[in-house]
Amino acid sequence: MRSSGFSTATSSTATGVVLGIVLLVTITAVPAAGASVQTGQHADDVEPADEKETVDDEERRIVVPASATAQDDSHGGSVGDIVDIDLSVPDGSSGRLYLGSEEKAYLTSVEFSDDGDGEVTLSLNTFLAGGHLGAEDRAWSADSGTITNVTRHTDPLTDPLEPAVYDVNVTVGGSERAVTPLPLRPASVDGATLAVAPAEEFGDEPGDLTATRTERVANGDTLLANVTATGVFGMLAAQPGESATARFRSLVTGENASLEIRPDTVDADIALDRSFENDAFDVYVDPDAATLSIVMDTGALRYDGDASGIEDDERYTLVFWIEEESELVVDESTVGAGFEVRERTATFETGENGTVQVAAEPDARLSGTTPLAPGTEIEVEARAAGAFLRRNETRVGENGTFDASLNLSAVEPGTEFTASVDGLDVETPGIVTNWIDRDAAPDRGTATDQVGETGTTEPGPNDGNVLPAAAADTAAPPTDSTPANHSGTTTDESGAGFGAVAVLLAVVSVVSLALARRRTA
């Protein structure tokens, strides 16, 4: 938000002392109130995108010099936005604020009274100001203090306020106390960024999403578009609806702004009304950051034409713009961002023969890649005929990889199984191996075997641990939420179980050492 402070008629400082009265005025672009605001109330019904993104009040207070102009981006606001005017007045006093002039074809006075704390905040919806959409008092509200009367002294406008520098004049006790300019610039749409999040997170606020910046999205995942714009928030507040999403629907299906998600090759147009009715959108606004957050369930988007919904392997462009007919922009202001849709699938890491190979060990790893959004929780399964079933949950990593740990310590090497991911159309053949059968694996024996003190091999503690299918859900604990990217190969380990070859090498070393000592004796 941007703020501007009043100067007195004889000084350019932000604070004036006149007859012992201190008057401070700041002008700030703020979140919108509802379309119909009652006198003396400020119903802030625009939902912020995320409290963490708001700007601290002290950071938003900027003193406006008397020479400020509409081209000065440091002060004022944009037509179509909300402007807050903060006044510091004597406790319990009343006054009148004048905005505009007859030369600007807009002059309105707002009578106010302080509630006893010396602080009054008046909010102006610049999109509603001028009376082109109804009574002038719809454009004004008080967040602190009370508005007692609103009077427009010029004829109603046919369009919103024009971009210009408007004079603000404040009187207290019948005397003029301060004057400052209020620059209002044209509205603009300045940029858009895209991010993806897991499908199950649709409905969460933007700040709670596991969002990853990318231009690729799996069909059905959550897509977040952050649009940076000015001149939208007052216009949005003027729309009917009980939520920001409902008001945004009214905005983009009306005459002043538009939203499209255009396919590159398919002859189809997004059906916005049907998409909203199908709960494909959640919209959040953060006027402090000048950001519209449009959260989409890509699987719920609806289209008219040759496609009924989002298509796999198709590229789309999301476009948002403010129409020139809105009278808020000099020319049509447009921004777009592209993304590619991928099929919801996964690919397991396999050997040269296309088979998944995992060792008969307590921490066997099934790894692979998927276009699903990073952070997505998936359940990986290994199933064979009979009672053999192993499954575990893991999360997709930042680079689209996954790695699930399965307890196969009691599974006989040579057992064939099918690897799959729950909910995805993917099945890959696999086989359980012992260490010697794995490519490039060292000779380390069977992972479930342990060598006793006498050198004989004893069964490991997990032998006979094959679970029936009904109990397989508890076969292994979940892996860490951010799994490592295992390549399918294993690293050597020391300790018991190193095998007969290692024992033979140790014996040969001892004999060689004894012979060497005998020669030197």
C-alpha positions as CSV (number, residue, x, y, z in Angstrom):
1,M,0.0,0.0,0.0
2,R,1.0,3.6,-0.5
3,S,0.3,6.4,1.8
4,S,0.4,10.2,1.7
5,G,0.4,12.6,4.6
6,F,-1.3,16.0,4.8
7,S,0.7,19.2,5.0
8,T,-0.7,22.4,6.4
9,A,-1.6,25.3,4.2
10,T,1.6,27.1,5.2
11,S,4.0,24.1,5.5
12,S,5.1,21.1,3.5
13,T,5.6,18.9,6.5
14,A,3.3,15.9,7.3
15,T,2.2,17.4,10.6
16,G,0.7,20.9,11.1
17,V,0.2,22.8,14.3
18,V,-2.6,25.3,14.0
19,L,-4.0,27.0,17.0
20,G,-2.7,24.3,19.2
21,I,-4.4,21.5,17.2
22,V,-2.2,18.7,15.7
23,L,-3.6,17.2,12.5
24,L,-2.0,14.3,10.7
25,V,-3.5,12.7,7.5
26,T,-2.2,9.7,5.6
27,I,-3.6,8.4,2.4
28,T,-3.3,4.7,1.9
29,A,-4.5,2.2,-0.8
30,V,-6.3,-0.5,1.3
31,P,-8.5,-3.6,1.0
32,A,-12.0,-3.0,-0.2
33,A,-15.3,-2.8,1.8
34,G,-18.4,-4.4,0.4
35,A,-20.3,-3.0,-2.5
36,S,-22.9,-1.4,-0.2
37,V,-21.4,0.3,2.8
38,Q,-23.6,2.0,5.5
39,T,-22.7,5.4,6.8
40,G,-20.3,5.1,9.8
41,Q,-19.3,1.5,9.0
42,H,-16.3,-0.1,7.3
43,A,-17.3,-3.7,6.4
44,D,-14.0,-5.2,5.3
45,D,-15.3,-8.2,3.5
46,V,-12.4,-8.8,1.1
47,E,-10.4,-11.8,2.2
48,P,-6.6,-11.3,2.5
49,A,-4.5,-13.9,0.7
50,D,-2.2,-14.5,3.6
51,E,-1.5,-12.5,6.8
52,K,2.3,-13.1,6.3
53,E,2.2,-11.1,3.1
54,T,0.6,-8.0,4.5
55,V,2.7,-4.9,4.9
56,D,3.3,-3.4,8.3
57,D,1.3,-0.1,8.9
58,E,4.5,1.8,9.7
59,E,6.1,0.8,6.4
60,R,3.0,2.1,4.5
61,R,3.1,5.6,5.9
62,I,4.8,7.8,3.3
63,V,4.7,11.6,3.5
64,V,3.5,13.2,0.3
65,P,5.1,16.5,-0.7
66,A,2.8,19.3,-1.9
67,S,4.3,18.9,-5.4
68,A,3.2,15.3,-5.8
69,T,1.8,14.4,-9.3
70,A,-0.1,11.6,-10.8
71,Q,3.1,10.3,-12.3
72,D,4.7,10.0,-8.9
73,D,4.5,6.2,-8.1
74,S,5.5,6.8,-4.5
75,H,2.2,8.2,-3.4
76,G,-1.6,8.1,-3.9
77,G,-3.2,5.1,-5.6
78,S,-4.9,3.8,-8.7
79,V,-8.4,4.4,-10.0
80,G,-10.4,1.4,-9.2
81,D,-8.7,0.7,-5.9
82,I,-9.5,1.6,-2.3
83,V,-7.9,4.6,-0.6
84,D,-7.7,5.0,3.2
85,I,-7.4,8.5,4.6
86,D,-6.2,8.5,8.2
87,L,-6.7,11.7,10.3
88,S,-5.3,12.6,13.7
89,V,-7.7,15.1,15.3
90,P,-8.5,16.4,18.8
91,D,-10.3,13.8,20.9
92,G,-14.0,13.9,20.3
93,S,-13.9,16.6,17.6
94,S,-15.8,16.7,14.4
95,G,-14.9,17.9,10.9
96,R,-15.4,17.8,7.2
97,L,-13.2,16.4,4.4
98,Y,-13.4,17.8,0.9
99,L,-12.1,15.8,-2.1
100,G,-11.8,17.1,-5.6
101,S,-12.9,20.3,-7.2
102,E,-15.4,21.6,-9.7
103,E,-12.7,21.8,-12.3
104,K,-12.2,18.1,-12.0
105,A,-15.9,17.5,-12.3
106,Y,-15.9,15.8,-8.9
107,L,-16.2,17.5,-5.5
108,T,-17.5,15.6,-2.5
109,S,-17.6,16.5,1.2
110,V,-17.6,14.0,4.0
111,E,-18.6,15.0,7.5
112,F,-17.1,12.9,10.3
113,S,-16.8,12.8,14.1
114,D,-14.1,11.2,16.3
115,D,-15.1,8.4,18.7
116,G,-12.9,9.9,21.4
117,D,-9.5,8.5,20.6
118,G,-8.3,11.2,18.2
119,E,-8.1,8.8,15.3
120,V,-10.4,8.8,12.2
121,T,-10.0,6.6,9.2
122,L,-12.1,7.3,6.1
123,S,-12.1,4.8,3.2
124,L,-12.9,5.8,-0.4
125,N,-13.7,3.2,-3.1
126,T,-12.5,5.1,-6.1
127,F,-14.4,2.8,-8.4
128,L,-17.7,3.7,-6.8
129,A,-16.9,7.4,-6.4
130,G,-18.7,9.9,-8.6
131,G,-22.2,8.4,-8.4
132,H,-22.1,6.5,-11.8
133,L,-23.2,3.3,-9.9
134,G,-25.5,4.8,-7.3
135,A,-25.5,7.1,-4.3
136,E,-22.2,8.7,-3.3
137,D,-22.2,7.3,0.2
138,R,-21.7,3.8,-1.2
139,A,-18.1,4.9,-2.0
140,W,-17.3,6.1,1.6
141,S,-17.0,4.2,4.9
142,A,-15.2,4.8,8.2
143,D,-13.0,2.2,9.8
144,S,-12.4,4.4,12.8
145,G,-14.7,7.3,13.8
146,T,-18.1,7.9,12.3
147,I,-19.3,9.4,9.0
148,T,-22.4,11.5,9.6
149,N,-23.0,12.8,6.1
150,V,-21.7,12.5,2.5
151,T,-22.6,15.2,-0.1
152,R,-21.5,15.3,-3.7
153,H,-21.4,18.9,-5.0
154,T,-21.1,18.1,-8.7
155,D,-23.2,16.2,-11.1
156,P,-23.0,12.4,-11.2
157,L,-20.3,11.0,-13.4
158,T,-21.0,8.5,-16.2
159,D,-17.8,6.6,-15.5
160,P,-15.3,6.0,-12.7
161,L,-13.0,8.8,-11.6
162,E,-10.4,9.8,-14.1
163,P,-6.7,9.4,-13.4
164,A,-5.7,12.8,-12.1
165,V,-4.4,14.7,-9.0
166,Y,-7.3,15.5,-6.6
167,D,-7.1,18.0,-3.8
168,V,-7.9,16.8,-0.3
169,N,-8.9,19.5,2.2
170,V,-9.8,19.0,5.9
171,T,-11.6,21.5,8.2
172,V,-12.0,21.1,12.0
173,G,-14.1,23.5,14.0
174,G,-15.0,25.4,10.9
175,S,-11.4,26.3,10.0
176,E,-9.3,24.8,7.2
177,R,-6.6,22.8,8.8
178,A,-4.7,20.9,6.1
179,V,-4.5,20.4,2.3
180,T,-2.7,17.7,0.4
181,P,-2.8,16.3,-3.2
182,L,-4.1,12.8,-3.9
183,P,-2.7,11.4,-7.1
184,L,-4.8,8.6,-8.8
185,R,-3.0,6.8,-11.6
186,P,-4.5,4.5,-14.3
187,A,-5.1,0.9,-13.3
188,S,-2.7,-1.7,-14.6
189,V,-2.0,-5.5,-14.7
190,D,1.7,-5.9,-14.2
191,G,2.6,-9.6,-14.0
192,A,1.7,-13.2,-13.3
193,T,3.5,-16.2,-11.9
194,L,2.4,-19.8,-11.7
195,A,3.1,-22.5,-9.1
196,V,1.7,-26.0,-8.6
197,A,0.7,-27.8,-5.4
198,P,-0.7,-31.2,-4.5
199,A,-4.2,-31.9,-5.5
200,E,-5.3,-32.6,-1.9
201,E,-4.3,-29.1,-0.9
202,F,-6.9,-27.3,-3.1
203,G,-9.0,-25.3,-0.7
204,D,-6.1,-24.2,1.5
205,E,-5.1,-20.6,1.5
206,P,-2.1,-19.6,-0.7
207,G,0.2,-19.2,2.2
208,D,-0.5,-22.8,3.3
209,L,0.1,-24.4,0.0
210,T,3.2,-26.6,-0.8
211,A,3.7,-24.4,-3.9
212,T,6.5,-25.0,-6.4
213,R,7.2,-22.5,-9.2
214,T,7.0,-24.5,-12.5
215,E,5.4,-24.4,-15.9
216,R,4.3,-28.1,-15.7
217,V,1.3,-29.4,-13.9
218,A,-0.2,-32.9,-13.6
219,N,-3.8,-33.0,-14.6
220,G,-5.9,-32.7,-11.5
221,D,-3.2,-31.0,-9.4
222,T,-3.6,-27.5,-7.8
223,L,-2.5,-24.6,-9.9
224,L,-1.8,-21.2,-8.3
225,A,-1.7,-18.0,-10.3
226,N,-0.5,-14.9,-8.5
227,V,-1.5,-11.8,-10.6
228,T,0.0,-8.5,-9.7
229,A,-2.4,-5.6,-10.5
230,T,-3.6,-2.2,-9.4
231,G,-7.1,-0.7,-9.8
232,V,-8.7,-4.1,-9.3
233,F,-9.6,-4.2,-5.6
234,G,-12.2,-1.4,-5.4
235,M,-13.8,-2.8,-8.6
236,L,-13.8,-6.3,-7.1
237,A,-15.4,-5.0,-3.8
238,A,-18.2,-3.4,-5.8
239,Q,-19.3,-6.8,-7.2
240,P,-22.1,-8.9,-5.7
241,G,-21.2,-11.9,-3.6
242,E,-20.5,-13.1,-0.1
243,S,-16.9,-14.1,-0.8
244,A,-13.9,-13.0,-2.8
245,T,-14.4,-16.0,-5.1
246,A,-18.0,-15.1,-5.8
247,R,-17.1,-11.4,-6.4
248,F,-14.2,-12.4,-8.7
249,R,-16.6,-14.6,-10.7
250,S,-18.9,-11.6,-11.2
251,L,-15.9,-9.5,-12.2
252,V,-14.5,-11.7,-14.9
253,T,-17.8,-12.7,-16.3
254,G,-18.8,-9.0,-16.5
255,E,-17.7,-6.1,-18.7
256,N,-14.7,-4.7,-16.9
257,A,-12.2,-7.6,-16.6
258,S,-11.7,-11.0,-18.1
259,L,-9.9,-14.3,-17.4
260,E,-9.1,-17.0,-20.0
261,I,-7.1,-20.2,-19.9
262,R,-6.4,-20.8,-23.5
263,P,-5.2,-24.1,-25.0
264,D,-2.5,-23.8,-27.7
265,T,-3.8,-26.4,-30.2
266,V,-7.3,-27.6,-29.1
267,D,-10.2,-25.6,-30.3
268,A,-11.9,-24.9,-27.0
269,D,-12.8,-22.0,-24.7
270,I,-13.0,-22.1,-20.9
271,A,-16.5,-22.2,-19.6
272,L,-16.1,-19.9,-16.6
273,D,-19.6,-20.1,-15.2
274,R,-19.6,-23.9,-15.3
275,S,-16.0,-24.0,-13.9
276,F,-17.0,-21.8,-11.0
277,E,-20.1,-23.9,-10.4
278,N,-17.9,-27.0,-10.4
279,D,-15.8,-25.4,-7.6
280,A,-12.7,-25.1,-9.8
281,F,-11.6,-21.7,-8.3
282,D,-10.7,-20.3,-5.0
283,V,-9.7,-16.6,-5.1
284,Y,-7.9,-14.6,-2.4
285,V,-6.9,-10.9,-2.5
286,D,-4.0,-9.1,-0.9
287,P,-4.3,-5.4,-1.7
288,D,-1.2,-4.6,0.4
289,A,0.9,-6.7,-2.0
290,A,-1.3,-5.7,-5.0
291,T,-1.9,-9.4,-5.6
292,L,-4.8,-11.5,-6.8
293,S,-4.2,-15.2,-5.9
294,I,-6.3,-17.5,-8.2
295,V,-6.2,-21.1,-7.0
296,M,-7.5,-23.7,-9.4
297,D,-8.4,-27.4,-9.3
298,T,-7.2,-28.2,-12.8
299,G,-9.3,-31.4,-12.9
300,A,-12.5,-29.3,-12.3
301,L,-12.0,-26.8,-15.1
302,R,-14.7,-27.0,-17.8
303,Y,-14.5,-26.1,-21.5
304,D,-16.7,-25.6,-24.4
305,G,-15.7,-26.9,-27.9
306,D,-13.5,-29.8,-28.8
307,A,-12.6,-30.5,-25.2
308,S,-14.7,-30.8,-22.0
309,G,-11.8,-30.2,-19.6
310,I,-8.0,-29.8,-19.4
311,E,-6.2,-32.1,-21.8
312,D,-3.0,-34.1,-21.2
313,D,0.1,-33.1,-23.2
314,E,-1.5,-29.7,-24.1
315,R,0.0,-26.3,-23.4
316,Y,-2.2,-23.5,-22.0
317,T,-1.9,-19.8,-21.4
318,L,-3.6,-18.1,-18.4
319,V,-4.6,-14.5,-19.4
320,F,-6.1,-11.8,-17.1
321,W,-6.8,-8.3,-18.3
322,I,-8.7,-5.1,-17.4
323,E,-10.9,-4.0,-20.3
324,E,-10.4,-0.7,-21.9
325,E,-14.2,-0.1,-21.6
326,S,-13.8,-0.1,-17.8
327,E,-12.4,3.5,-18.2
328,L,-9.7,2.5,-15.6
329,V,-6.9,2.0,-18.0
330,V,-5.5,4.0,-20.9
331,D,-5.3,0.9,-23.1
332,E,-6.3,-2.7,-22.4
333,S,-4.0,-4.0,-19.7
334,T,-3.2,-7.7,-20.1
335,V,-0.8,-10.3,-18.6
336,G,-0.4,-14.0,-19.3
337,A,1.6,-17.0,-18.1
338,G,1.9,-20.4,-19.8
339,F,1.9,-24.0,-18.5
340,E,1.9,-27.6,-19.8
341,V,-0.4,-30.3,-18.6
342,R,1.0,-33.8,-17.9
343,E,-0.8,-37.1,-17.4
344,R,-1.1,-38.3,-13.8
345,T,1.3,-41.2,-13.9
346,A,4.6,-42.5,-12.5
347,T,7.6,-44.4,-13.8
348,F,9.5,-46.9,-11.6
349,E,13.3,-47.2,-11.8
350,T,14.1,-50.5,-13.5
351,G,17.0,-52.5,-14.9
352,E,17.8,-53.0,-18.6
353,N,15.0,-55.6,-18.9
354,G,12.4,-53.2,-17.7
355,T,12.0,-55.0,-14.3
356,V,12.1,-53.4,-10.9
357,Q,14.8,-55.1,-8.9
358,V,14.8,-54.8,-5.1
359,A,16.8,-56.7,-2.5
360,A,15.4,-59.0,0.2
361,E,16.2,-56.5,3.0
362,P,14.3,-54.5,5.7
363,D,14.8,-51.3,3.8
364,A,14.3,-52.2,0.2
365,R,13.8,-49.1,-2.0
366,L,11.3,-48.6,-4.8
367,S,12.2,-45.4,-6.6
368,G,10.9,-43.5,-9.6
369,T,9.7,-40.3,-11.1
370,T,6.3,-38.6,-11.5
371,P,4.9,-35.3,-12.8
372,L,2.8,-35.0,-9.6
373,A,3.4,-31.8,-7.7
374,P,6.2,-31.9,-5.2
375,G,4.9,-32.7,-1.7
376,T,2.2,-35.0,-3.0
377,E,1.7,-38.0,-0.8
378,I,1.6,-41.3,-2.7
379,E,1.3,-44.9,-1.6
380,V,3.7,-47.4,-3.3
381,E,2.8,-51.0,-3.4
382,A,4.5,-54.3,-4.2
383,R,2.0,-57.2,-4.7
384,A,2.4,-60.8,-5.7
385,A,0.1,-63.9,-5.9
386,G,-1.1,-65.2,-2.6
387,A,-0.6,-63.3,0.7
388,F,2.4,-61.2,-0.5
389,L,1.7,-57.4,-0.2
390,R,3.9,-54.6,0.9
391,R,3.0,-50.9,0.8
392,N,4.3,-47.7,2.2
393,E,3.6,-44.0,1.9
394,T,6.1,-41.4,0.7
395,R,6.1,-37.9,-0.8
396,V,7.2,-36.6,-4.1
397,G,10.4,-34.7,-4.0
398,E,11.2,-31.3,-5.4
399,N,12.6,-32.7,-8.6
400,G,9.7,-35.0,-9.2
401,T,11.3,-38.2,-7.7
402,F,9.9,-40.5,-5.1
403,D,11.5,-43.2,-3.0
404,A,9.5,-45.7,-0.8
405,S,11.0,-48.1,1.7
406,L,9.5,-51.6,1.9
407,N,10.4,-54.4,4.4
408,L,11.3,-57.4,2.2
409,S,13.6,-59.0,4.7
410,A,11.5,-62.2,4.9
411,V,10.7,-62.5,1.2
412,E,12.3,-65.3,-0.7
413,P,14.8,-64.1,-3.4
414,G,13.3,-64.8,-6.8
415,T,9.8,-63.8,-5.8
416,E,8.1,-61.9,-8.6
417,F,5.7,-59.0,-7.9
418,T,4.0,-56.0,-9.5
419,A,5.0,-52.5,-8.4
420,S,2.2,-49.9,-8.5
421,V,1.2,-46.5,-7.1
422,D,-2.3,-46.3,-5.6
423,G,-4.7,-44.2,-7.6
424,L,-2.4,-44.1,-10.7
425,D,-2.6,-46.2,-13.8
426,V,0.9,-47.7,-13.5
427,E,2.0,-51.3,-13.0
428,T,5.6,-52.5,-13.5
429,P,6.9,-56.1,-13.0
430,G,9.5,-56.6,-10.3
431,I,11.6,-59.3,-8.7
432,V,13.1,-59.7,-5.2
433,T,16.9,-60.4,-5.4
434,N,19.6,-61.2,-3.0
435,W,22.7,-59.0,-2.9
436,I,24.8,-61.1,-5.3
437,D,22.2,-60.8,-8.0
438,R,22.1,-57.0,-8.1
439,D,24.0,-55.1,-10.7
440,A,27.3,-53.7,-9.4
441,A,26.5,-54.9,-5.9
442,P,29.3,-56.1,-3.6
443,D,29.4,-59.7,-2.2
444,R,27.7,-59.1,1.2
445,G,25.5,-62.1,1.7
446,T,21.8,-62.1,2.4
447,A,20.7,-59.0,4.3
448,T,18.5,-60.9,6.7
449,D,21.3,-63.4,7.7
450,Q,23.5,-62.8,10.7
451,V,26.8,-64.6,11.6
452,G,26.9,-66.1,15.0
453,E,29.9,-66.4,17.3
454,T,30.8,-69.9,16.1
455,G,30.8,-68.7,12.4
456,T,27.6,-70.6,11.6
457,T,24.7,-68.7,9.9
458,E,21.6,-68.1,12.0
459,P,18.2,-66.9,10.8
460,G,17.7,-63.1,11.0
461,P,15.1,-61.6,13.4
462,N,12.7,-60.9,10.6
463,D,12.6,-64.3,9.0
464,G,9.0,-65.6,8.5
465,N,7.7,-62.0,8.6
466,V,5.6,-62.2,5.4
467,L,2.3,-60.6,6.2
468,P,-1.1,-61.5,4.8
469,A,-2.7,-58.9,2.5
470,A,-5.1,-57.8,5.3
471,A,-2.3,-56.8,7.6
472,A,0.1,-55.4,5.0
473,D,-0.8,-51.8,5.8
474,T,1.4,-51.9,8.9
475,A,4.2,-53.8,7.3
476,A,6.6,-50.8,7.4
477,P,6.5,-47.3,8.9
478,P,6.2,-44.3,6.6
479,T,9.3,-42.9,5.1
480,D,10.5,-39.4,5.8
481,S,8.4,-36.6,4.3
482,T,11.2,-35.6,2.0
483,P,12.8,-38.8,0.7
484,A,16.2,-39.0,-0.8
485,N,16.7,-39.8,-4.4
486,H,18.0,-43.4,-4.4
487,S,19.4,-44.7,-7.7
488,G,18.5,-48.3,-7.0
489,T,22.1,-49.3,-6.2
490,T,23.3,-50.0,-2.7
491,T,26.4,-49.0,-0.7
492,D,28.7,-51.6,1.0
493,E,28.3,-52.1,4.7
494,S,30.7,-53.6,7.3
495,G,30.0,-56.0,10.1
496,A,28.5,-59.5,10.5
497,G,27.3,-61.2,7.3
498,F,30.3,-60.5,5.1
499,G,30.3,-64.0,3.6
500,A,32.6,-67.0,3.1
501,V,34.8,-65.3,0.6
502,A,35.7,-62.5,3.1
503,V,36.5,-65.2,5.7
504,L,38.8,-67.1,3.3
505,L,40.6,-63.8,2.5
506,A,41.2,-63.2,6.2
507,V,42.6,-66.7,6.7
508,V,44.9,-66.3,3.7
509,S,46.2,-63.0,5.2
510,V,46.9,-64.5,8.5
511,V,48.8,-67.4,6.9
512,S,50.9,-65.0,4.8
513,L,51.7,-62.9,7.8
514,A,52.9,-66.0,9.7
515,L,55.1,-67.2,6.8
516,A,56.7,-63.7,6.6
517,R,57.5,-63.7,10.3
518,R,59.0,-67.2,10.0
519,R,61.4,-66.1,7.2
520,T,62.5,-63.1,9.2
521,A,63.1,-65.1,12.3
